Amino acid sequence: MDTPLAPGPEFDRIRALVRAASAIAPAAPGGGPGDDAAVVDVPPGERLVVSTDLSIEGVHFERAWLRWETIGYRAVTAALSDLAAMAARPLGVLLSIALPPELDTAVLESIAAGAGRSLAAAGAPLLGGDLSRSPGPVVLDAAVLGSAGRPVGRRGAVPGDEVWVTGELGGAALAVRDWQQSLEPDPRARRAFERPRARLEESRWLAEEVRPSALIDLSDGLAGDAAQLAAASGVRVDIDLDAVPLAAPLEEYSDRGAALRLALTGGEDYELLVTGAPGRLGTARRAFEDRHGVRLTRIGRVEEGRGVGWRRGGDAIALALAAFDHFAETE
Amino acid sequence: MDTPLAPGPEFDRIRALVRAASAIAPAAPGGGPGDDAAVVDVPPGERLVVSTDLSIEGVHFERAWLRWETIGYRAVTAALSDLAAMAARPLGVLLSIALPPELDTAVLESIAAGAGRSLAAAGAPLLGGDLSRSPGPVVLDAAVLGSAGRPVGRRGAVPGDEVWVTGELGGAALAVRDWQQSLEPDPRARRAFERPRARLEESRWLAEEVRPSALIDLSDGLAGDAAQLAAASGVRVDIDLDAVPLAAPLEEYSDRGAALRLALTGGEDYELLVTGAPGRLGTARRAFEDRHGVRLTRIGRVEEGRGVGWRRGGDAIALALAAFDHFAETE
């Protein structure tokens, strides 16, 4: 890739970053990083969809748990997942990286290679970014650009809609819990944390085939993100606890309550919560699963009211749950 | 502004941030932050221009020097300046903020108010962002979106072009040097550092009236940014040291060499370096200065070759200068 920058150690680092990412990701329009800003064309008739996502050492990840490549992969994937939540097609990513002085260019290249793998999976180029020294933690911030003819978002759920979820939940949270207890996670849980997929194709397929009323990605956990969808749509979301699909290692848990708690409150599954008029998702389920190799499960209903209601065996039950909250006292 | 988020301390903080910024900045299309991503329309016939800019405590600013409002203002202005460098019209900004736990919501609101003032000056809305705890420094990352029919950039300078600069240089660097020596800066230098303007209208006017061959904003200092323009265009940029316009407090310096060094190497003036065919900028200078209240000064010429050449009294001279470089050994 053509990166016409002047000499200097900062620019050497940018060149190394761009080389490492663009060895893997699609080429950027116009030759990639090198100007003050990147230039992108939004497809005619589509609207621009943008979001940004911070990944900070000590808050979102720990150096000891993951390879640098994985840290780069996850930071970009988490941001791309916000495009999936809007049923948008990715146009590209701007990646800002701040590194403490003790970490060298090899670390930067590993982060960039991971970012590149996530971009390649999404078919999106690295458009640019920023690079800085950090006096403390490693900081990544990925700003994602996408486009959609009809962005979906979380505001359109109406009473009577069904609530469905893609994939299985709680795998990433299980890995985190094991790391926090200095245990080596189940390899399937580790993989769920290390290699999540942004459900980009899945959400565009759903937008096209099902016309869902609302969509949200599960980045903070089902409990928290269902509450966001409920608040944004001005409805209550009722979820049947028996229907929630658990990640395979959680299915094997003897303590079903503990397993469910991880699946409901654990962040970073990056699956989709989707609502739609009765029957629409059920009719499309088989085609969805065949095409994407991802489960689609009905887990509840939208009702008049507010917040999230939990049901078991048809009865409403009370659950005290906290989603991941960066500022919660009880974190 | 309508921010339909669920209850919780993290979302209270986001609400406070959005309120503080949007009390000042233009309203976002579609009601502002609240979905997973923001939706924006790019004007028909224009291309999307995007960039991102990190501001990190201990690297880009010190808490002791500035109010939080100023830190927010400068972070957004620095990012918007990259749109000026492309002659793009701003569409909006995504702002990511990471704060250490000891800083409370009042700090966040001050940062947001400063960001809002910069956005208001640019006529651009806050589209969204991200918010996190930081285990160390305050981190801001502003991703800016703009559009341009004909983005300019730094690659088009050709031998024979004239080199011009807007405004006066070195004021911000003088303030930083004084703070580093525990001196209270000259109020004009302090103002240059605290309230830079992104030259957005100026650059669009130049793009329209002058059709410049290349543009770059002076974020790393004239010496460094001229070297970037030279590298990107594959030319040498010759600069006449006697012509470089100095910020007023530097004009009063007895040590002209020290003043010039600050003007050449000091970052964060956010003025524009612009190249154009002979005569074009000279013809437009009076109209530009009358309209924008900003000086436009011819400081050099584009030649065959590479790098930056320095001249004094018509003779080439050698200067050992280093632009601000986050990773330079000599920083």
Interface residues (C-beta under 8 A of the other chain):
Chain A: P4 L5 A6 P7 G8 P9 E10 D12 R13 G34 D35 D36 A37 A38 V39 V40 D41 V42 R47 L48 V49 V50 S51 T52 D53 L54 I56 E57 G58 V59 H60 D82 L83 A85 M86 A88 L91 L94 S96 A98 L127 G128 G129 D130 L131 S132 R133 S134 P135 G136 P137 V139 D141 A143 V144 L145 G146 A148 P151 G153 R154 R155 I216 D217 G224 A227 Q228 A230 A231 A232 G234 G307 A323 D325 H326 F327 A328 E329
Chain B: P4 L5 A6 P7 G8 P9 E10 D12 R13 G34 D35 D36 A37 A38 V39 V40 D41 V42 R47 L48 V49 V50 S51 T52 D53 L54 I56 E57 G58 V59 H60 D82 L83 A85 M86 A88 L91 L94 S96 A98 L127 G128 G129 D130 L131 S132 R133 S134 P135 G136 P137 V139 D141 A143 V144 L145 G146 A148 P151 G153 R154 R155 I216 D217 G224 A227 Q228 A230 A231 A232 G234 G307 A323 D325 H326 F327 A328 E329
